[in-house]
Amino acid sequence: MNTVFLRRPALRRAARACLVTVGLLAASAAAAQDYPTRPLTLLVPFTAGGATDVLARTVAEGLSKELKQPIVVENVPGAGGSVGQSRAARSTADGYTLLLGNVGTLAANASLYRNLPYDVLKDFTAVASVGDAPQVLSVRSDFPASTLDEFAAYAKANASTMNFGTAGVGSGSFLGGVLLNAALGTKVPPVHYRGAAQATADVMAGHIDYTIESSSTAVSSIASKKIKGLAVLGDKRVGVLPDVPAAGETAYSGLRYDIWNMVLVPKGVPTEIVDKLNGALNRVLADAGMRERYAQMGLTVPEAGHRSTKGSAQLLADEVARWRKLLAEAGVKPEGS
């Protein structure tokens, strides 16, 4: 057996290294225990007024009460959400910068952009899925169809002269349009806007034919009478839009599309802080008042598995793979192809 003898200077250096490591671990644990000690920022990669922004502000309000610190919601739109997500990925991994992303910005963008400055699976830590939003096919008020079946027949005959509005490539409205085209066998082209609110406004003005919008924003747009809600893209109606039929009631009963929304932090945030955020978010979502607000907005609280750190991470990984396949089958090529 070989015996290694360290000289006293080497022993002193090793001891100092151990003390430094122990000190850093103790400091990290203390910081996590005290967290948060100052206001947090929640980045939203879309313009104000859209469905993601409305959800972000609702969640931020509840989370602020739980953490006993203000939470500033900051809108950073652009490039289908990738501008805001790039900023989140570059932020300090201390738990004071959060990101609210959705199926489009997180899962689909991984296939829609070739040179993203971040890897959504490697550069972020999923905290919890915080809201699922059924999507609605909303058309201009004078559109010559009153049901999804009539819409399908019209679109098949007139796709080349139609268009639909999106909040940008990779946005939920864009993905909904892609899925609708695939389901109907049509090729209606998209018109891209900086945000969902602008797309909806142009449907109301009659400049474009339709958009796929969240049930949370469809409530007000349909109530304005400037938009017709033709179908909830799911197997059943939603309580906030009782008069809008579900796709499950039509010849396209298999057409299902809702948007999940998730809170993440940059990779490297201490596990103790991630767990503290997850616990706080789950308490927010368990609150009866919050669930009532969700119902009023047409949102549903995600299943328990998707609200855990492990489950939300798995959801993200599964959806990146799922949308890569769906977009490839739809012939949607990455930007710059």
N, C-alpha and C positions, 0 to 999 in steps of 0.2 A: 504494500500500500504506500502510495506517495503522500508525503506530508508537506503542506505548503506553509511556510513561515512568512509572515508579513513583518516588515520593519515598522518601527514605531510611527514614522511619518505616514506610511501607507495606512496603518491602522487609524491614525487620526483623520486622514482624508475619507476613509470608508465610513467612519463614525459620523463625520460631518455630513456626508451624503445621505446617510440614513436619517439623520436629524432633519435635514432639509425636506426629504420625502415625507416624513411623518408630519412635519409642519405644514406642508402644502396640503396633505390629505385632511389634516385637522381644519385648516382654513377653509378648504372646499366644503367640508361637512358643515362647518359653522355658517358659511354663506348660504348653503342650501336650507339650513334650518331657519335662518332669519328671512329668507326670500319670501316675498319681494319687499324691498325697502324703499323703492321709488316707483314712479309711474312706468307703465309698460306701453309698448306700441304694437298695435295689431295692423299689419299691412294687408290691404285688400287690392288685388291686382286688376281692379276694374274701376270705372267711373262711379261717382256717387249716384244714388237713386235706383240702381239696378237691384235684382234679387239678391245677389251675393252681398252687396253693400248693406241692404236691409237686414239680412241675417247676421252679418258681422256686428252691426251696431246693437242688435238685440242680445247676442251672446256676450258682447263686451260689457254691456250694462250689468248682466248677471254675474259675470266673472269678476268685475270690479268690486262688487259687493262681497263676493267670496274671499278675494285676496286682500280686500281693504286698501286698494291702491287704484288711482285713476288709470284707465286704459284709453289711450288716444288711438282712434281709428284713422288710418291714413290711406287715402286712395292713390295707388300708383299704377295707372292703366298703361296699356300699350302692348302690341305684338301678342294678342291673345292671352295676356296674363304673364308672359315671360319676363317683361320688364320688372314688374313688382317682385316676381319670384327670384330674379337674379339679385335684386337688392336684399331680399331676405336671406339668400344663401351666403351673401358676403358679410352679413351683420355679425356682431360679436356673439359668440355662443354662450351667453350668460342667462338666457331665459327672459330677457327684457324685450326681445323682439319676437313677435309671433306672426304667423302667416295663416290666412284663411284661403285655402284653395279649393277647387272642385274637380269633378271628373274631367272637365275640359283642360283646365290649366295644369293639372297634375298628371293625369293619365294619358290624355290624347296628345298633349304637346310633345311628349317623349318621342312620338312618331311623326309629328307634323313639322318639326324644326330640326334641321341637320346639325347645326352648330350652337346648341344651347350652351351657355357658359356655366352650366351646372348639370348634375345628374340627380334627378328627383329621388332616386332610390338610394343614392350614396351621400348626398349633401344635405338631407333633411332627416329629422326624426319625427315620425307621426305621433301625435299626442292623443287625438280622439276624433272620430267622425261625429259631427255635431248637428246635422240636419239633412233630411232627404226631401227633395222638392219635386213633386209630380209636374210634368210639363204639359203645356196646352198648345194646340194648334190654333193660332189667332189670325184671322184674315180681315182685310179691309171691309168696312160695313157694306159696300155695294158689290162684294165678290159674288159671282153667280153660282153659289153653292151654299146649302144650309146644313149639310151633313158631311161626315168624312167620306162616305161612299160617293156622294155627288162630287166632292172635291177631287177624289181619285179619278173619277171619269173625266172631269174637266182637265185636270193636270195632264193626263195621258194624251189628250187631244191638243193641248195648248202649251206644253212645257216650254217650248222655244220662245214664247212671248211673255213668260212669267218670270218672277224673281222672288227671292225671300231674303229678309234682313237678318244679319247676324252681328254679334258683338266682336267679330274678328275670328280669324282662323284659329280653331282650337277651343273656341268658346262653347258654352252649352247650347246656345241657339244654333251655332254652326253644326255641331254634332247631331242635334235633333233634325236639322234639315237634311243632313247626309243619310241618317237612318230612315227618314220619311221617303226620300228618293229611292232608297234601296227597297223599302217595303212596297212602294207603289210601282216600282219599275220605271221611274221617271228620271229626268235629268234637269230639273229646274235649277238655274244658276243662282249663287248667293250674291248679295250686295253687302259688303262689310262696313261696319261703323265702329267708332271708338268705344261704344258701349251699348248695352241692351236697351237703355232708355231711348237713345236716338233711333234705333231700329224700330221700336214700338211706335215712336212719334211719327215716323214716316209711313208706317202702316195706317195709323189714324188719319194722316193727311192724304192717303190714297196714292202715295208715290210708289209704294211697293205692295206686293200682293199679300204677303203673310210673314209671320215670324213664329218661331217656337219659343214661348216664354214660360217662365215659372208661374205656377199657380198663385204664388204670393203677389206677383205684379199683375197677373191676368184679372184678378178681382176688380181692381180699379179701372183698368183699360177697357174691360168688357162693360163695366157699369157706365162708362162714358157714352156708350152707344156708337162710338166711332170705330169699334172693333167688334167682330163676331167671334165668339169662342166656338169652334166647331167640334173639338174633341179633346178630352183628357187622354194623354198617351199612356194608357194603362188599362188594367182589367176592370177597374171600378171608378165611379165618380168620386169627387172630393167634396167635403162638406161645405167649403166656401163657394163652390160653383155647382150647386145642385141641379141647375138646368143645362149644364154642359155634359153631353153624353160621353161615356168612356169608349175608347177604341174597342174594348171588349164587347161592346154592344153592336158592333158593325161587322162587315165582312173581313175586316182586318183585326180580328180579335187577338192576334199574337203580337201586335204592335205595342211595345212597352218601352218607355223611356222616362226615367226620372234622374235627377242630379243629386249626387251625394256631395256633401261639403265637409271639409276636414281642417282641423287646426294642426299646424306643424311648427317646429322650431328648427333652427340650423343644427346640423350634426355637431356633436361635441358638447351640447348642453348636459350638465350632470344629470345622471339618472334620477337622483333625489328630487331635482327640480321638475323634471318631466313628469314624475309620478305625482308631485304636488299639483301641477297644472291639470293632470288627468283627473285627479280626485275632485278638484274644484269644478271642472267642467261637468263631471257626472252629477255633482250636487246641483248645479245650475239646471241641467236637463231633467232632473228628477222633481224639480219644484213644480207644484200643481199650477201655479200662476204662469210659469214659463210654458208649460204644456198647453195651457189655454191660449196663450199668445201664438204658439206654433199653429194650433188648430185654426185660429183666425187668419193666419197668413197662408194656410193651405200646406203647411209643412208637417212632416212627421219626425219624431225622435228616432234615431237609428237604433237598430237592435243592439242588445247588450254587448255582443261580441265585437261589433264595430266601434263601440265606445271605449274599448280597452286599448292600451298601447300596442299589445301584440296583435290584436284583431284589426286595428286600423292600419298597422304596417302591412299585414297580409292583404287587406282589402286593396291598398295602394299597389302592391306588387301584382296582384291578380288583375286589376283593372288596366295597368300598363300593358300587360300581355294581351288582354282581351281587346283593347282598342287598337293595338298594333295589327291584330288580325282583321278586325272589322274595317279599319280604314284601308288596309291593303286590298281587301275584297271589293271595297267600293271604288277603288281606283284613285284614291286620294294620295297624292305623292308629297313627300316632304318639301318644304320651302327650299327653292334653289335647284330642284331636280329638273 
